[in-house]
Amino acid sequence: MASIDHSFPAGSGSPAAAPAALRGRGAVTNVRHRFQSDERVQVDDGWSASGLPADFVDPVPDFSSDASSSLTERAAGFPGKDDAATPAASGRSSRIAPIIPIVPDQRREPAAPKTQVTAEAARKMLSRNDSPDIPFDVAVNPYRGCEHGCVYCYARPTHAYLGYSPGLDFETRLVAKANAVEALRAELSRPGYKPSPINIGSATDAYQPIEREWRLTRGLLELMLETRHPLTIVTKNALVARDLDLLAELARRNLVVVYMSVTTLDAAMARSLEPRAAAPWRRLEAVRSLTDAGVPVGVLVAPIIPFINDESMEHILEAAKAAGAHYASYTVLRLPWEVKTLFEDWLHAHFPDRAQRVLHRIEDLRSGRRNDPNFGSRMRGTGIWADLLRQRFSMAARKLGLNRSRLQLSCDQFMPPAVAGLDGAHDASSPVFPSPAGAKASLGVPHASTAGVASGYVRGRSPLRAAAAGQLSLFES
């Protein structure tokens, strides 16, 4: 199994030339996004060694009252007390030579960027697509950006629509759609709405760390259960097991399937690839918990990166089957837009010994390019190496008994929801799942009291006003 190697073999250049990795972050830096009209480059002008601004100049202090200093000044060519009477000495005294002090550089490295979350009111939540290689046509994403920091994430370029960088900004400057439940409720209640399985987490992970506080995804699940609406979930966070009560009830009605993304079983590799996602063993524990509760679970080996994690495919499938997974799939690394630069920087920072080899194999999978946006080939690649991966996956899945049946979620149980916040109506046949006292509701506002929590979520009108357009385009290539 591959492991992280920070060594530099002979001939690969100096380690100082490689970009520095940031602890707890996937991206190495903030790359310039494709909508920027200017570009800023940091340049060392040579003054950094002093730790002082470039215009700082300190004159030689006057120690003429000190005899010993006078001798020093005379030895250095500066006038002393006895020389002041002469015109020549007087002329020299008016010209004190400036010096620039060289002091130790006590400046510290800039602090690691912290995660910032901004609330917004979305106009809509449903995002539709007609992509022939995606198994769903409608999706919901309660957050923009993702704190997991997966360096390979194909959704990073969507952050450029907000004027943010797809690099560090994507994982540190997050947006929570605080009215997500209310906006989706309004769309589901429209006359003529036809239900189709909604995917939650197609662009950014709905169970990323900030979900612990905002609880928007749990609010969406409550709405799905209330309306008997089918859904699928894609995540790489064990936090999904928190909502086991809702998921088990949805599964009992044949309304949900959960897919857990597992990239590697190597914890060290996972910390580098996806630094703030759940550890691989925790994801497998979540798969086991969901399966034991009767929730159908699949595993996605995604993405497969040549010479980084491709050798782990069979091991991941075996571990997933042992944990109770019934379905499996895989995709090959995609590098759309700015992701190409981000991944290359990450590759040179963490795997400089094999960086060029990895990039050349990606080109083999993409018909000589780093990225292939074409439907039908963008997910799994083309050529001999793509065929090899396909054969390996098929043989392993068949041997383990995965994908023997295809789950069809029920769409005929759907009931249009009541308008939120008007009458407080609640379907008596729907079970109530109380949240812990002090937890935040779907609006991102703490519950008023423990008594209010005991009766389940009570959601009123959103206090926010729409500040931006709702859903980003999620499938830019």
C-alpha positions in Angstrom: 0.0 0.0 0.0 1.4 3.4 -0.9 2.5 5.7 1.8 3.5 9.3 1.9 7.2 9.9 1.2 8.6 13.4 1.5 12.1 12.4 0.4 13.6 13.9 -2.8 15.6 11.4 -4.9 18.8 12.5 -6.6 18.2 14.7 -9.6 14.7 15.8 -8.6 15.8 19.2 -7.4 15.9 21.0 -4.0 13.0 20.4 -1.5 12.9 24.2 -1.2 11.5 24.4 -4.7 8.5 22.3 -3.9 5.4 24.0 -2.5 4.8 23.6 1.2 1.9 21.5 2.4 -0.4 23.0 5.0 -1.4 21.0 8.0 -5.1 20.1 7.9 -5.7 21.5 4.4 -5.8 19.8 1.1 -4.9 22.7 -1.2 -1.4 24.1 -1.1 -2.4 27.7 -1.9 -5.1 29.9 -3.3 -4.9 29.6 -7.1 -6.1 32.3 -9.4 -9.6 31.5 -10.6 -10.6 31.7 -14.2 -12.8 34.9 -13.7 -10.0 37.0 -12.3 -8.8 39.9 -14.4 -5.6 40.5 -12.5 -2.9 38.4 -10.9 -0.7 39.1 -7.9 2.7 37.5 -7.4 4.7 37.7 -4.1 8.3 38.7 -4.7 11.2 38.8 -2.2 12.9 42.2 -2.7 15.8 41.3 -0.4 14.7 43.2 2.7 13.1 40.3 4.4 16.3 39.2 6.2 16.2 42.4 8.4 12.6 42.0 9.5 12.2 45.7 9.0 10.5 47.8 6.3 12.5 48.7 3.3 12.5 52.4 4.1 13.8 52.0 7.7 17.2 53.7 8.1 18.8 54.4 11.5 21.5 57.1 11.8 24.7 56.4 13.9 23.9 57.5 17.5 26.0 60.3 19.0 28.3 58.9 21.7 30.6 62.0 21.8 30.2 62.4 25.6 31.7 59.0 26.1 35.5 59.0 25.9 35.7 55.4 24.8 33.1 56.0 22.2 35.1 59.1 21.0 38.1 56.9 20.4 36.0 54.5 18.5 34.6 57.3 16.4 38.0 58.6 15.6 39.2 55.2 14.6 36.3 54.9 12.3 36.9 58.4 10.8 34.2 60.4 12.7 35.1 63.6 14.6 35.6 63.6 18.4 35.4 66.4 21.0 38.9 67.8 20.3 38.4 67.8 16.5 35.1 69.8 16.6 37.0 73.2 16.7 38.6 72.6 13.3 36.5 73.5 10.2 37.3 70.2 8.6 36.0 68.3 11.6 33.0 70.5 11.8 32.2 69.7 8.1 32.5 66.0 8.8 30.3 66.1 11.9 27.3 67.3 9.8 27.4 64.2 7.7 26.6 61.3 9.9 26.7 58.1 7.9 23.4 56.1 8.0 23.5 52.4 8.7 20.9 49.7 8.3 20.8 47.4 11.4 20.8 43.7 10.7 18.6 42.1 13.4 17.3 38.5 13.7 14.2 37.9 11.7 11.6 37.3 14.4 8.6 37.3 12.1 6.4 34.2 12.4 4.9 32.3 9.5 1.3 33.3 8.7 -1.3 31.5 10.8 -3.1 28.6 9.1 -6.3 29.8 7.5 -9.4 29.3 9.7 -12.8 28.1 8.5 -15.3 30.9 8.1 -19.0 30.2 7.5 -21.4 32.7 6.0 -25.1 32.3 6.0 -27.2 33.0 2.9 -30.8 32.6 1.9 -31.1 30.6 -1.3 -33.7 31.2 -3.9 -34.0 27.5 -4.7 -32.4 24.2 -3.8 -33.1 21.8 -6.6 -30.4 21.6 -9.2 -31.2 19.6 -12.3 -28.9 18.0 -14.9 -29.3 15.9 -18.0 -25.8 14.3 -17.9 -26.0 10.8 -19.3 -23.2 9.4 -17.1 -24.8 10.5 -13.8 -27.4 8.2 -12.2 -29.6 11.1 -10.9 -31.2 14.1 -12.5 -31.8 16.3 -9.5 -29.6 17.2 -6.5 -29.6 19.3 -3.4 -26.5 20.9 -1.7 -27.1 22.7 1.6 -23.5 24.1 1.6 -21.1 25.8 -0.8 -17.5 24.9 -0.4 -16.4 21.9 1.7 -14.2 21.7 4.7 -13.1 18.2 4.0 -10.4 19.8 1.7 -10.2 16.9 -0.8 -7.5 18.2 -3.2 -9.1 16.3 -6.1 -12.6 17.5 -5.7 -14.2 18.2 -9.1 -16.6 20.8 -7.4 -13.8 23.2 -6.5 -14.2 25.3 -9.6 -17.8 26.2 -8.6 -16.4 28.5 -5.8 -15.1 30.8 -8.6 -18.7 31.8 -9.2 -18.7 33.5 -5.8 -15.4 35.3 -6.6 -13.4 32.9 -4.3 -10.5 30.8 -5.2 -11.1 27.1 -5.8 -8.0 26.5 -3.6 -7.9 27.3 0.1 -11.0 29.4 -0.2 -13.0 26.4 -1.2 -12.2 24.7 2.1 -12.1 27.7 4.4 -14.7 30.2 3.1 -17.9 28.3 3.3 -21.5 29.3 2.7 -24.5 27.7 4.5 -27.9 28.0 2.9 -29.6 28.7 6.1 -33.1 28.5 4.6 -32.4 25.2 2.9 -35.4 23.3 4.3 -37.8 26.1 3.7 -36.6 26.7 0.1 -36.9 23.0 -0.7 -40.3 22.7 0.9 -41.5 25.5 -1.3 -40.3 23.7 -4.4 -41.7 20.4 -3.4 -45.1 22.0 -2.8 -45.5 23.5 -6.2 -48.4 22.2 -8.3 -47.2 19.7 -10.9 -44.0 18.7 -9.1 -43.1 15.1 -10.1 -40.8 13.3 -7.6 -37.5 11.8 -8.6 -34.8 10.6 -6.3 -32.9 13.6 -5.0 -29.2 13.3 -4.5 -27.8 15.1 -1.4 -24.1 15.8 -1.6 -23.4 15.8 -5.3 -21.1 18.8 -5.2 -20.1 19.4 -1.6 -20.4 16.9 1.2 -23.6 17.4 3.2 -22.0 15.8 6.3 -18.9 18.0 6.3 -17.7 19.1 9.8 -19.9 22.3 9.9 -23.0 20.1 9.7 -22.5 19.2 13.4 -23.5 22.8 14.2 -25.8 23.8 11.3 -27.7 20.6 11.0 -29.1 21.5 7.6 -28.8 18.0 6.3 -30.8 16.6 9.1 -33.5 19.1 8.4 -33.6 18.0 4.8 -33.9 14.4 5.9 -36.9 15.3 8.1 -38.5 16.9 5.1 -37.9 13.9 3.0 -39.5 11.6 5.6 -42.4 14.0 6.0 -43.1 14.0 2.3 -42.1 10.4 1.6 -39.7 11.6 -1.0 -36.9 9.2 -2.2 -33.3 10.3 -1.9 -29.7 9.2 -2.2 -26.8 10.4 -0.1 -23.1 10.5 -1.1 -20.6 11.3 1.7 -17.2 10.5 3.1 -18.0 11.4 6.7 -19.0 9.0 9.5 -21.3 11.8 10.8 -24.0 10.3 8.6 -24.6 7.7 11.3 -25.8 10.5 13.6 -29.1 10.5 11.5 -29.6 6.8 11.8 -33.0 7.2 13.3 -34.3 9.1 10.2 -32.4 7.0 7.7 -33.7 3.7 9.2 -37.3 5.0 8.9 -36.7 6.1 5.3 -35.1 2.8 4.4 -38.1 0.9 5.9 -40.2 2.7 3.3 -37.7 2.1 0.5 -36.9 5.7 0.2 -33.1 6.0 0.7 -29.7 4.5 -0.2 -26.4 5.8 1.2 -23.1 5.7 -0.7 -19.9 6.0 1.3 -16.9 7.3 -0.6 -13.6 5.5 0.4 -10.5 6.6 -1.4 -7.9 4.6 0.6 -7.5 2.4 3.7 -4.2 4.1 4.5 -4.9 6.7 7.2 -1.7 8.7 6.4 -2.7 8.8 2.8 -6.2 9.9 3.7 -4.9 12.8 5.8 -3.0 14.1 2.8 -5.7 13.5 0.2 -8.8 14.5 2.2 -7.4 16.0 5.5 -10.7 16.8 7.3 -12.8 13.9 6.1 -13.5 11.0 8.5 -10.7 8.4 8.8 -11.2 5.3 6.5 -11.9 3.0 9.4 -14.6 5.3 10.7 -16.3 5.4 7.4 -16.3 1.6 7.4 -17.8 1.6 10.9 -20.5 3.9 9.7 -21.2 1.5 6.8 -21.6 -1.3 9.3 -23.9 0.8 11.6 -26.1 1.8 8.7 -26.3 -1.8 7.3 -27.2 -3.2 10.8 -30.0 -0.7 10.9 -31.4 -1.9 7.6 -30.2 1.0 5.5 -28.9 0.0 2.0 -25.3 1.1 1.6 -22.9 1.3 -1.4 -19.3 2.2 -1.5 -17.6 4.4 -4.1 -13.9 3.9 -4.8 -13.5 7.4 -6.0 -11.4 8.8 -7.4 -8.8 6.3 -8.5 -5.4 8.1 -8.9 -2.7 6.3 -10.8 0.3 5.3 -8.6 -1.3 6.9 -5.5 -4.3 4.7 -4.6 -5.1 2.5 -7.6 -3.6 -0.5 -5.9 -6.1 -0.2 -3.1 -9.2 -0.9 -5.2 -9.6 -4.6 -4.3 -8.8 -4.0 -0.6 -11.4 -1.3 -0.3 -14.1 -3.5 -1.9 -13.2 -6.4 0.4 -13.4 -4.1 3.5 -16.7 -2.6 2.3 -18.2 -6.0 1.7 -17.1 -7.1 5.2 -18.8 -4.1 6.6 -22.1 -4.9 4.9 -22.1 -2.9 1.7 -24.3 -4.2 -1.2 -23.3 -1.9 -4.0 -20.0 -0.5 -5.3 -18.8 1.8 -8.1 -15.6 3.7 -9.0 -14.5 6.8 -10.9 -11.1 7.9 -12.2 -9.5 11.2 -11.2 -10.9 14.3 -13.0 -9.0 17.6 -13.3 -11.5 20.3 -14.5 -10.5 23.9 -14.6 -8.4 25.0 -11.6 -8.3 21.5 -10.1 -5.5 20.7 -12.5 -3.2 23.3 -11.1 -4.2 22.5 -7.5 -3.6 18.8 -7.9 -0.2 19.3 -9.6 0.9 21.5 -6.7 -0.3 19.0 -4.2 1.5 16.2 -6.1 4.8 18.0 -6.1 4.5 18.8 -2.4 3.6 15.3 -1.2 4.9 12.9 -3.9 7.7 14.7 -5.8 9.4 11.4 -6.6 6.5 10.2 -8.7 4.7 13.4 -9.8 5.6 13.2 -13.5 4.8 9.5 -13.6 1.3 10.1 -12.2 0.6 13.0 -14.6 1.7 11.0 -17.6 -0.6 8.1 -16.6 -3.5 10.5 -16.2 -2.7 11.6 -19.8 -2.8 8.0 -20.9 -6.3 7.7 -19.4 -7.5 11.0 -20.9 -6.3 10.6 -24.6 -3.2 12.7 -24.0 -4.8 15.4 -21.9 -5.0 16.1 -18.2 -8.8 16.3 -18.3 -11.5 14.9 -20.5 -14.9 16.7 -20.2 -16.7 14.4 -22.6 -19.8 12.4 -21.5 -19.2 8.7 -21.4 -15.5 8.9 -20.9 -14.9 11.6 -18.2 -15.8 9.3 -15.3 -13.7 6.2 -16.1 -11.2 7.2 -18.8 -10.3 5.5 -22.1 -7.5 3.3 -23.4 -5.7 0.3 -22.2 -5.3 1.4 -18.6 -8.9 2.3 -18.3 -9.8 -1.1 -19.6 -7.5 -2.7 -17.0 -9.2 -0.8 -14.2 -12.6 -1.8 -15.5 -11.6 -5.5 -15.5 -10.1 -5.3 -12.1 -13.3 -3.7 -10.6 -15.6 -6.1 -12.4 -13.7 -9.2 -11.2 -13.5 -8.0 -7.6 -17.2 -7.0 -7.5 -18.3 -10.3 -9.0 -16.1 -12.3 -6.6 -17.4 -10.4 -3.5 -21.0 -10.6 -4.6 -21.5 -6.8 -5.0 -24.0 -5.2 -7.4 -26.0 -8.5 -7.7 -29.3 -6.5 -7.6 -30.3 -3.0 -8.5 -32.2 -1.0 -5.9 -35.3 0.9 -7.2 -36.4 3.6 -4.8 -40.1 4.2 -4.4 -41.5 7.4 -5.9 -45.3 6.7 -5.5 -45.4 7.5 -1.8 -44.8 11.2 -2.3 -47.1 13.6 -0.5 -46.7 17.4 -1.2 -45.6 19.2 2.0 -47.5 21.8 3.9 -46.3 25.4 3.7 -43.7 25.9 6.4 -44.1 28.3 9.2 -47.8 29.1 8.6 -49.9 26.6 10.5 -47.3 24.5 12.1 -49.0 21.4 10.8 -47.4 18.0 11.3 -48.3 14.7 9.7 -49.5 12.5 12.6 -48.3 9.4 10.8 -44.7 10.7 10.6 -42.6 9.9 13.7 -41.1 12.8 15.5 -37.3 12.8 16.0 -36.3 15.3 18.7 -32.9 16.9 18.6 -30.7 17.5 21.6 -31.2 20.6 23.7 -29.2 23.6 22.5 -28.7 22.1 19.0 -29.2 24.4 16.0 -32.2 24.0 13.8 -32.1 24.2 10.0 -32.0 28.0 10.2 -28.7 27.9 12.0 -30.4 29.5 15.1 -30.3 27.8 18.5 -33.6 26.4 19.7 -35.4 28.7 22.1 -35.8 26.2 24.9 -35.5 22.6 25.8 -39.3 22.3 25.8 -39.5 23.4 22.2 -36.9 20.8 21.3 -38.7 17.9 22.9 -41.6 18.3 20.5 -39.4 18.1 17.5 -38.2 20.8 15.1 -40.3 23.9 14.9 -39.3 25.9 11.9 -40.7 29.3 11.1 -40.1 31.9 8.4 -36.4 32.5 7.6 -35.1 35.7 9.1 -32.7 36.1 6.3 -33.2 37.8 3.0 -32.1 36.4 -0.3 -28.6 37.8 -0.8 -27.4 35.8 -3.8 -28.6 33.4 -6.4 -29.4 30.0 -5.2 -27.8 26.9 -6.8 -24.5 26.7 -8.6 -24.0 24.7 -11.7 -22.7 21.5 -10.2 -21.5 19.6 -13.2 -19.1 22.0 -15.0 -16.3 20.0 -16.6 
